[in-house]
């Protein structure tokens, strides 16, 4: 467990709180491990009927901790990233998210695996993988175009275009947008409604709604591409530019 993931259990709801607000809740390997541990445990724990994920501070999640990510790039990145993604994709119990401020990279793609998403009015979603010379992950290259269409998804991936809360709602990326002051109460109320529903029926419904085999197969293909990109000269330039606080120069790569 890590201090950067707060775990609460109350009335059948497992709440997982990203608690690294000074770093905008950028995810470290230890945080990925803690999240994966909790989701794996929740899957088989009869006391857990619904999972809620949210973040402390003014930002839901800034994505990966790029400093740590760059340092481990030559060995395939932080060890628990892929474990977390696979566990997230396999989760059968309802998953609710409460999102404020920016949700970057995995901060956005994890929402594609949530069953109910509540956004604060200041929420902004982005998935700028190409800007880091990487490829999409979490089966997002399948799920995101399926939700919002190819051209919108391509703009998010390839150009790093950000999507505000109202557009995210209109495009089907969220269930509702609420004032920031109401975010946690609204998401908690949804989780409590789900707790009162018959869990077996919820799980069966989620299984029917999500093409699990297709999602898992696509995610594995993404992982192969992601790891190849992570080892590329382009990615080395992107991470070096980040460390040196300069704009990357990809012009010499064909």
Number of C-alpha atoms within 10 A of each C-alpha: 14 14 12 19 24 18 17 11 12 10 13 18 22 22 24 21 20 25 23 22 17 11 13 22 27 24 26 23 18 18 23 23 21 22 28 21 15 20 23 16 12 20 18 11 11 10 14 21 26 26 25 23 21 23 25 20 17 17 26 32 30 22 22 21 16 18 14 14 19 22 13 14 20 13 13 18 19 21 15 17 22 20 14 24 23 17 17 19 19 18 20 22 24 22 24 24 29 25 34 28 23 24 28 23 23 24 23 24 24 19 24 20 23 21 14 20 24 27 32 23 19 18 24 23 29 24 29 22 20 18 17 20 22 22 23 22 25 29 25 26 19 18 17 21 14 11 14 16 12 14 10 15 22 17 15 20 24 17 15 20 16 19 20 18 26 18 14 20 17 12 14 13 24 23 13 20 22 18 12 17 10 12 21 21 12 19 24 18 11 18 25 17 11 21 19 12 11 10 18 12 10 18 16 12 12 17 15 10 9 13 10 15 10 12 19 17 12 18 23 17 13 20 19 13 15 20 17 14 20 25 17 16 13 23 22 19 18 23 22 16 15 16 12 10 9 10 11 19 11 14 7 6 8 5
